[in-house]
Amino acid sequence: MENNIWKRKITLLLTAQTISLFGSSLVQYAIIWYITLSTSSGMMMTISTVCGFLPQIAISIFAGVWVDRYNRKKLIMLADAIIAFVTLLLAISFLMGDENIWLLFVVLLIRSAGTGLQTPAVNAIIPQIVPQDDLMRINGI
């Protein structure tokens, strides 16, 4: 019975994280392409790409310490919620006609920072769920 519990937990976690990561990647690339197509500027594309990746890299350096100090489950939920909330605000802003390019840069920065915290937290929580004997296989998945 215990064997099925961890398998169910890890399946739910990995499925949810895959869906979340896929959705976040789609939104990030859509924003970058929107900026590129609407400005036709290589400089704007560069800025959007940097905004989409640099915070993630910078926060990932320190995120391991935060993940070890605080509740990993709450950090994952908080980061994902912030990413979703900022994306919702952006969608509402666009629906209201406010298509400010600099707003897109700010959204990319916040979303990237959230991902920089969420990814190490997910990677750290997996060993808490999976037995040592199966950890290598699950990490491979």
Phi, psi and omega in degrees: 000316179301326179299319181286332182294310181293325179295320178294315180298313183289326177296315178296316181298309183293324177295313180297317181291326177295315178297316180297313180296319179298314179297317179296320178295318178299314181296316181299313181291326177296318179296314180298317179291325177299314179298316181298312183288326183279336181254338185052037183238126176295326179295317179294323177295320178296314179299316181294322178294317178297316178297330182279341184237326185299314178300323179299316180294314183295317182286327180301332179298320183262346187297328180301320178294315180296320181296324179285332183272328187246171181294116185296319181299316180292323178296318179297313181295319180296312181298315180295321179294319179296317178300314180294318182295316179296321178294319177297316177299321178296316180298317178296317178301316180292322178296330179275359176096001180270098183248054182284125181298321182293331174296322178296321177297317179297317178298317177299319179299312182294315180297319180294319177298318178299318178294324178296335176269320185293316185298311177296327179295318178295316180297330180278336183277337181302313179296341177285336183264319189268134175298151184307321183294333183255359186297318181298316180295316181293319176298328176294327179288000000 
